[in-house]
Amino acid sequence: MAIKTSRPPKTLSNLKSATHHKGCDGRHYINYFQVGALELERWRRELEREAALKKVAEIDQRLAKINIEINELLLAADVVPQSKVAKAATTRTAKKKGFNIKY
């Protein structure tokens, strides 16, 4: 048997007014949500950045190995004198900082 109450049933408007502080339009909830979304995006971007830096490092390592293999093959074939190979290896692997402006 159902119990009869004198209270009217709660509706959406009653729940909304009960959960929000008086004088508040709920904007602060939206702000918290946006902060959380931005933190998640920052985390994803940091992961992407780490992956990209790792890939660049792997590419640099492979390029250095390729240069070494080229030099070894040229030395074995006696195509280039040893001094030129050593000079070419140091100039290829050396990284230049900044830029040069020619006038």
Phi and psi in radians as a Rosetta constraint file:
Dihedral C 1 N 2 CA 2 C 2 CIRCULARHARMONIC -1.361 0.35
Dihedral N 2 CA 2 C 2 N 3 CIRCULARHARMONIC 2.473 0.35
Dihedral C 2 N 3 CA 3 C 3 CIRCULARHARMONIC -1.572 0.35
Dihedral N 3 CA 3 C 3 N 4 CIRCULARHARMONIC 2.269 0.35
Dihedral C 3 N 4 CA 4 C 4 CIRCULARHARMONIC -1.554 0.35
Dihedral N 4 CA 4 C 4 N 5 CIRCULARHARMONIC 2.345 0.35
Dihedral C 4 N 5 CA 5 C 5 CIRCULARHARMONIC -2.075 0.35
Dihedral N 5 CA 5 C 5 N 6 CIRCULARHARMONIC 2.762 0.35
Dihedral C 5 N 6 CA 6 C 6 CIRCULARHARMONIC -1.543 0.35
Dihedral N 6 CA 6 C 6 N 7 CIRCULARHARMONIC -0.120 0.35
Dihedral C 6 N 7 CA 7 C 7 CIRCULARHARMONIC -1.370 0.35
Dihedral N 7 CA 7 C 7 N 8 CIRCULARHARMONIC 2.440 0.35
Dihedral C 7 N 8 CA 8 C 8 CIRCULARHARMONIC -1.337 0.35
Dihedral N 8 CA 8 C 8 N 9 CIRCULARHARMONIC 2.682 0.35
Dihedral C 8 N 9 CA 9 C 9 CIRCULARHARMONIC -1.143 0.35
Dihedral N 9 CA 9 C 9 N 10 CIRCULARHARMONIC 2.586 0.35
Dihedral C 9 N 10 CA 10 C 10 CIRCULARHARMONIC -1.356 0.35
Dihedral N 10 CA 10 C 10 N 11 CIRCULARHARMONIC 2.402 0.35
Dihedral C 10 N 11 CA 11 C 11 CIRCULARHARMONIC -1.983 0.35
Dihedral N 11 CA 11 C 11 N 12 CIRCULARHARMONIC 3.129 0.35
Dihedral C 11 N 12 CA 12 C 12 CIRCULARHARMONIC -1.067 0.35
Dihedral N 12 CA 12 C 12 N 13 CIRCULARHARMONIC -0.709 0.35
Dihedral C 12 N 13 CA 13 C 13 CIRCULARHARMONIC -1.138 0.35
Dihedral N 13 CA 13 C 13 N 14 CIRCULARHARMONIC -0.616 0.35
Dihedral C 13 N 14 CA 14 C 14 CIRCULARHARMONIC -1.173 0.35
Dihedral N 14 CA 14 C 14 N 15 CIRCULARHARMONIC -0.737 0.35
Dihedral C 14 N 15 CA 15 C 15 CIRCULARHARMONIC -1.135 0.35
Dihedral N 15 CA 15 C 15 N 16 CIRCULARHARMONIC -0.719 0.35
Dihedral C 15 N 16 CA 16 C 16 CIRCULARHARMONIC -1.101 0.35
Dihedral N 16 CA 16 C 16 N 17 CIRCULARHARMONIC -0.760 0.35
Dihedral C 16 N 17 CA 17 C 17 CIRCULARHARMONIC -1.240 0.35
Dihedral N 17 CA 17 C 17 N 18 CIRCULARHARMONIC -0.446 0.35
Dihedral C 17 N 18 CA 18 C 18 CIRCULARHARMONIC -1.378 0.35
Dihedral N 18 CA 18 C 18 N 19 CIRCULARHARMONIC -0.482 0.35
Dihedral C 18 N 19 CA 19 C 19 CIRCULARHARMONIC -1.603 0.35
Dihedral N 19 CA 19 C 19 N 20 CIRCULARHARMONIC -0.284 0.35
Dihedral C 19 N 20 CA 20 C 20 CIRCULARHARMONIC -1.815 0.35
Dihedral N 20 CA 20 C 20 N 21 CIRCULARHARMONIC 2.499 0.35
Dihedral C 20 N 21 CA 21 C 21 CIRCULARHARMONIC -1.220 0.35
Dihedral N 21 CA 21 C 21 N 22 CIRCULARHARMONIC 2.524 0.35
Dihedral C 21 N 22 CA 22 C 22 CIRCULARHARMONIC -1.134 0.35
Dihedral N 22 CA 22 C 22 N 23 CIRCULARHARMONIC 2.376 0.35
Dihedral C 22 N 23 CA 23 C 23 CIRCULARHARMONIC 1.502 0.35
Dihedral N 23 CA 23 C 23 N 24 CIRCULARHARMONIC 0.053 0.35
Dihedral C 23 N 24 CA 24 C 24 CIRCULARHARMONIC -1.899 0.35
Dihedral N 24 CA 24 C 24 N 25 CIRCULARHARMONIC 2.369 0.35
Dihedral C 24 N 25 CA 25 C 25 CIRCULARHARMONIC -1.650 0.35
Dihedral N 25 CA 25 C 25 N 26 CIRCULARHARMONIC 0.018 0.35
Dihedral C 25 N 26 CA 26 C 26 CIRCULARHARMONIC 1.506 0.35
Dihedral N 26 CA 26 C 26 N 27 CIRCULARHARMONIC 0.107 0.35
Dihedral C 26 N 27 CA 27 C 27 CIRCULARHARMONIC -1.139 0.35
Dihedral N 27 CA 27 C 27 N 28 CIRCULARHARMONIC -0.592 0.35
Dihedral C 27 N 28 CA 28 C 28 CIRCULARHARMONIC -1.122 0.35
Dihedral N 28 CA 28 C 28 N 29 CIRCULARHARMONIC -0.523 0.35
Dihedral C 28 N 29 CA 29 C 29 CIRCULARHARMONIC -1.142 0.35
Dihedral N 29 CA 29 C 29 N 30 CIRCULARHARMONIC -0.697 0.35
Dihedral C 29 N 30 CA 30 C 30 CIRCULARHARMONIC -1.144 0.35
Dihedral N 30 CA 30 C 30 N 31 CIRCULARHARMONIC -0.713 0.35
Dihedral C 30 N 31 CA 31 C 31 CIRCULARHARMONIC -1.083 0.35
Dihedral N 31 CA 31 C 31 N 32 CIRCULARHARMONIC -0.757 0.35
Dihedral C 31 N 32 CA 32 C 32 CIRCULARHARMONIC -1.087 0.35
Dihedral N 32 CA 32 C 32 N 33 CIRCULARHARMONIC -0.712 0.35
Dihedral C 32 N 33 CA 33 C 33 CIRCULARHARMONIC -1.101 0.35
Dihedral N 33 CA 33 C 33 N 34 CIRCULARHARMONIC -0.752 0.35
Dihedral C 33 N 34 CA 34 C 34 CIRCULARHARMONIC -1.132 0.35
Dihedral N 34 CA 34 C 34 N 35 CIRCULARHARMONIC -0.674 0.35
Dihedral C 34 N 35 CA 35 C 35 CIRCULARHARMONIC -1.085 0.35
Dihedral N 35 CA 35 C 35 N 36 CIRCULARHARMONIC -0.773 0.35
Dihedral C 35 N 36 CA 36 C 36 CIRCULARHARMONIC -1.089 0.35
Dihedral N 36 CA 36 C 36 N 37 CIRCULARHARMONIC -0.725 0.35
Dihedral C 36 N 37 CA 37 C 37 CIRCULARHARMONIC -1.131 0.35
Dihedral N 37 CA 37 C 37 N 38 CIRCULARHARMONIC -0.696 0.35
Dihedral C 37 N 38 CA 38 C 38 CIRCULARHARMONIC -1.178 0.35
Dihedral N 38 CA 38 C 38 N 39 CIRCULARHARMONIC -0.641 0.35
Dihedral C 38 N 39 CA 39 C 39 CIRCULARHARMONIC -1.125 0.35
Dihedral N 39 CA 39 C 39 N 40 CIRCULARHARMONIC -0.699 0.35
Dihedral C 39 N 40 CA 40 C 40 CIRCULARHARMONIC -1.125 0.35
Dihedral N 40 CA 40 C 40 N 41 CIRCULARHARMONIC -0.729 0.35
Dihedral C 40 N 41 CA 41 C 41 CIRCULARHARMONIC -1.124 0.35
Dihedral N 41 CA 41 C 41 N 42 CIRCULARHARMONIC -0.711 0.35
Dihedral C 41 N 42 CA 42 C 42 CIRCULARHARMONIC -1.073 0.35
Dihedral N 42 CA 42 C 42 N 43 CIRCULARHARMONIC -0.713 0.35
Dihedral C 42 N 43 CA 43 C 43 CIRCULARHARMONIC -1.101 0.35
Dihedral N 43 CA 43 C 43 N 44 CIRCULARHARMONIC -0.779 0.35
Dihedral C 43 N 44 CA 44 C 44 CIRCULARHARMONIC -1.103 0.35
Dihedral N 44 CA 44 C 44 N 45 CIRCULARHARMONIC -0.716 0.35
Dihedral C 44 N 45 CA 45 C 45 CIRCULARHARMONIC -1.144 0.35
Dihedral N 45 CA 45 C 45 N 46 CIRCULARHARMONIC -0.642 0.35
Dihedral C 45 N 46 CA 46 C 46 CIRCULARHARMONIC -1.125 0.35
Dihedral N 46 CA 46 C 46 N 47 CIRCULARHARMONIC -0.694 0.35
Dihedral C 46 N 47 CA 47 C 47 CIRCULARHARMONIC -1.112 0.35
Dihedral N 47 CA 47 C 47 N 48 CIRCULARHARMONIC -0.753 0.35
Dihedral C 47 N 48 CA 48 C 48 CIRCULARHARMONIC -1.072 0.35
Dihedral N 48 CA 48 C 48 N 49 CIRCULARHARMONIC -0.726 0.35
Dihedral C 48 N 49 CA 49 C 49 CIRCULARHARMONIC -1.116 0.35
Dihedral N 49 CA 49 C 49 N 50 CIRCULARHARMONIC -0.785 0.35
Dihedral C 49 N 50 CA 50 C 50 CIRCULARHARMONIC -1.071 0.35
Dihedral N 50 CA 50 C 50 N 51 CIRCULARHARMONIC -0.720 0.35
Dihedral C 50 N 51 CA 51 C 51 CIRCULARHARMONIC -1.135 0.35
Dihedral N 51 CA 51 C 51 N 52 CIRCULARHARMONIC -0.711 0.35
Dihedral C 51 N 52 CA 52 C 52 CIRCULARHARMONIC -1.165 0.35
Dihedral N 52 CA 52 C 52 N 53 CIRCULARHARMONIC -0.732 0.35
Dihedral C 52 N 53 CA 53 C 53 CIRCULARHARMONIC -1.126 0.35
Dihedral N 53 CA 53 C 53 N 54 CIRCULARHARMONIC -0.654 0.35
Dihedral C 53 N 54 CA 54 C 54 CIRCULARHARMONIC -1.128 0.35
Dihedral N 54 CA 54 C 54 N 55 CIRCULARHARMONIC -0.734 0.35
Dihedral C 54 N 55 CA 55 C 55 CIRCULARHARMONIC -1.133 0.35
Dihedral N 55 CA 55 C 55 N 56 CIRCULARHARMONIC -0.716 0.35
Dihedral C 55 N 56 CA 56 C 56 CIRCULARHARMONIC -1.096 0.35
Dihedral N 56 CA 56 C 56 N 57 CIRCULARHARMONIC -0.718 0.35
Dihedral C 56 N 57 CA 57 C 57 CIRCULARHARMONIC -1.111 0.35
Dihedral N 57 CA 57 C 57 N 58 CIRCULARHARMONIC -0.704 0.35
Dihedral C 57 N 58 CA 58 C 58 CIRCULARHARMONIC -1.133 0.35
Dihedral N 58 CA 58 C 58 N 59 CIRCULARHARMONIC -0.676 0.35
Dihedral C 58 N 59 CA 59 C 59 CIRCULARHARMONIC -1.139 0.35
Dihedral N 59 CA 59 C 59 N 60 CIRCULARHARMONIC -0.747 0.35
Dihedral C 59 N 60 CA 60 C 60 CIRCULARHARMONIC -1.075 0.35
Dihedral N 60 CA 60 C 60 N 61 CIRCULARHARMONIC -0.725 0.35
Dihedral C 60 N 61 CA 61 C 61 CIRCULARHARMONIC -1.097 0.35
Dihedral N 61 CA 61 C 61 N 62 CIRCULARHARMONIC -0.748 0.35
Dihedral C 61 N 62 CA 62 C 62 CIRCULARHARMONIC -1.146 0.35
Dihedral N 62 CA 62 C 62 N 63 CIRCULARHARMONIC -0.708 0.35
Dihedral C 62 N 63 CA 63 C 63 CIRCULARHARMONIC -1.080 0.35
Dihedral N 63 CA 63 C 63 N 64 CIRCULARHARMONIC -0.686 0.35
Dihedral C 63 N 64 CA 64 C 64 CIRCULARHARMONIC -1.121 0.35
Dihedral N 64 CA 64 C 64 N 65 CIRCULARHARMONIC -0.718 0.35
Dihedral C 64 N 65 CA 65 C 65 CIRCULARHARMONIC -1.126 0.35
Dihedral N 65 CA 65 C 65 N 66 CIRCULARHARMONIC -0.684 0.35
Dihedral C 65 N 66 CA 66 C 66 CIRCULARHARMONIC -1.100 0.35
Dihedral N 66 CA 66 C 66 N 67 CIRCULARHARMONIC -0.764 0.35
Dihedral C 66 N 67 CA 67 C 67 CIRCULARHARMONIC -1.064 0.35
Dihedral N 67 CA 67 C 67 N 68 CIRCULARHARMONIC -0.717 0.35
Dihedral C 67 N 68 CA 68 C 68 CIRCULARHARMONIC -1.118 0.35
Dihedral N 68 CA 68 C 68 N 69 CIRCULARHARMONIC -0.769 0.35
Dihedral C 68 N 69 CA 69 C 69 CIRCULARHARMONIC -1.113 0.35
Dihedral N 69 CA 69 C 69 N 70 CIRCULARHARMONIC -0.700 0.35
Dihedral C 69 N 70 CA 70 C 70 CIRCULARHARMONIC -1.075 0.35
Dihedral N 70 CA 70 C 70 N 71 CIRCULARHARMONIC -0.803 0.35
Dihedral C 70 N 71 CA 71 C 71 CIRCULARHARMONIC -1.096 0.35
Dihedral N 71 CA 71 C 71 N 72 CIRCULARHARMONIC -0.729 0.35
Dihedral C 71 N 72 CA 72 C 72 CIRCULARHARMONIC -1.101 0.35
Dihedral N 72 CA 72 C 72 N 73 CIRCULARHARMONIC -0.741 0.35
Dihedral C 72 N 73 CA 73 C 73 CIRCULARHARMONIC -1.158 0.35
Dihedral N 73 CA 73 C 73 N 74 CIRCULARHARMONIC -0.697 0.35
Dihedral C 73 N 74 CA 74 C 74 CIRCULARHARMONIC -1.164 0.35
Dihedral N 74 CA 74 C 74 N 75 CIRCULARHARMONIC -0.662 0.35
Dihedral C 74 N 75 CA 75 C 75 CIRCULARHARMONIC -1.160 0.35
Dihedral N 75 CA 75 C 75 N 76 CIRCULARHARMONIC -0.711 0.35
Dihedral C 75 N 76 CA 76 C 76 CIRCULARHARMONIC -1.143 0.35
Dihedral N 76 CA 76 C 76 N 77 CIRCULARHARMONIC -0.561 0.35
Dihedral C 76 N 77 CA 77 C 77 CIRCULARHARMONIC -1.532 0.35
Dihedral N 77 CA 77 C 77 N 78 CIRCULARHARMONIC -0.083 0.35
Dihedral C 77 N 78 CA 78 C 78 CIRCULARHARMONIC 0.951 0.35
Dihedral N 78 CA 78 C 78 N 79 CIRCULARHARMONIC 0.679 0.35
Dihedral C 78 N 79 CA 79 C 79 CIRCULARHARMONIC -1.483 0.35
Dihedral N 79 CA 79 C 79 N 80 CIRCULARHARMONIC -0.718 0.35
Dihedral C 79 N 80 CA 80 C 80 CIRCULARHARMONIC -2.109 0.35
Dihedral N 80 CA 80 C 80 N 81 CIRCULARHARMONIC 2.396 0.35
Dihedral C 80 N 81 CA 81 C 81 CIRCULARHARMONIC -1.033 0.35
Dihedral N 81 CA 81 C 81 N 82 CIRCULARHARMONIC 2.663 0.35
Dihedral C 81 N 82 CA 82 C 82 CIRCULARHARMONIC -1.101 0.35
Dihedral N 82 CA 82 C 82 N 83 CIRCULARHARMONIC -0.598 0.35
Dihedral C 82 N 83 CA 83 C 83 CIRCULARHARMONIC -1.150 0.35
Dihedral N 83 CA 83 C 83 N 84 CIRCULARHARMONIC -0.667 0.35
Dihedral C 83 N 84 CA 84 C 84 CIRCULARHARMONIC -1.208 0.35
Dihedral N 84 CA 84 C 84 N 85 CIRCULARHARMONIC -0.643 0.35
Dihedral C 84 N 85 CA 85 C 85 CIRCULARHARMONIC -1.136 0.35
Dihedral N 85 CA 85 C 85 N 86 CIRCULARHARMONIC -0.772 0.35
Dihedral C 85 N 86 CA 86 C 86 CIRCULARHARMONIC -1.112 0.35
Dihedral N 86 CA 86 C 86 N 87 CIRCULARHARMONIC -0.700 0.35
Dihedral C 86 N 87 CA 87 C 87 CIRCULARHARMONIC -1.163 0.35
Dihedral N 87 CA 87 C 87 N 88 CIRCULARHARMONIC -0.727 0.35
Dihedral C 87 N 88 CA 88 C 88 CIRCULARHARMONIC -1.142 0.35
Dihedral N 88 CA 88 C 88 N 89 CIRCULARHARMONIC -0.665 0.35
Dihedral C 88 N 89 CA 89 C 89 CIRCULARHARMONIC -1.137 0.35
Dihedral N 89 CA 89 C 89 N 90 CIRCULARHARMONIC -0.691 0.35
Dihedral C 89 N 90 CA 90 C 90 CIRCULARHARMONIC -1.270 0.35
Dihedral N 90 CA 90 C 90 N 91 CIRCULARHARMONIC -0.593 0.35
Dihedral C 90 N 91 CA 91 C 91 CIRCULARHARMONIC -1.320 0.35
Dihedral N 91 CA 91 C 91 N 92 CIRCULARHARMONIC -0.542 0.35
Dihedral C 91 N 92 CA 92 C 92 CIRCULARHARMONIC -1.282 0.35
Dihedral N 92 CA 92 C 92 N 93 CIRCULARHARMONIC -0.680 0.35
Dihedral C 92 N 93 CA 93 C 93 CIRCULARHARMONIC -1.494 0.35
Dihedral N 93 CA 93 C 93 N 94 CIRCULARHARMONIC -0.315 0.35
Dihedral C 93 N 94 CA 94 C 94 CIRCULARHARMONIC -1.258 0.35
Dihedral N 94 CA 94 C 94 N 95 CIRCULARHARMONIC 2.310 0.35
Dihedral C 94 N 95 CA 95 C 95 CIRCULARHARMONIC -1.666 0.35
Dihedral N 95 CA 95 C 95 N 96 CIRCULARHARMONIC 2.350 0.35
Dihedral C 95 N 96 CA 96 C 96 CIRCULARHARMONIC -1.572 0.35
Dihedral N 96 CA 96 C 96 N 97 CIRCULARHARMONIC 2.402 0.35
Dihedral C 96 N 97 CA 97 C 97 CIRCULARHARMONIC -1.837 0.35
Dihedral N 97 CA 97 C 97 N 98 CIRCULARHARMONIC 2.456 0.35
Dihedral C 97 N 98 CA 98 C 98 CIRCULARHARMONIC 1.332 0.35
Dihedral N 98 CA 98 C 98 N 99 CIRCULARHARMONIC -2.755 0.35
Dihedral C 98 N 99 CA 99 C 99 CIRCULARHARMONIC -2.587 0.35
Dihedral N 99 CA 99 C 99 N 100 CIRCULARHARMONIC 2.749 0.35
Dihedral C 99 N 100 CA 100 C 100 CIRCULARHARMONIC -1.872 0.35
Dihedral N 100 CA 100 C 100 N 101 CIRCULARHARMONIC 2.422 0.35
Dihedral C 100 N 101 CA 101 C 101 CIRCULARHARMONIC -1.993 0.35
Dihedral N 101 CA 101 C 101 N 102 CIRCULARHARMONIC 2.166 0.35
Dihedral C 101 N 102 CA 102 C 102 CIRCULARHARMONIC -1.825 0.35
Dihedral N 102 CA 102 C 102 N 103 CIRCULARHARMONIC 2.307 0.35
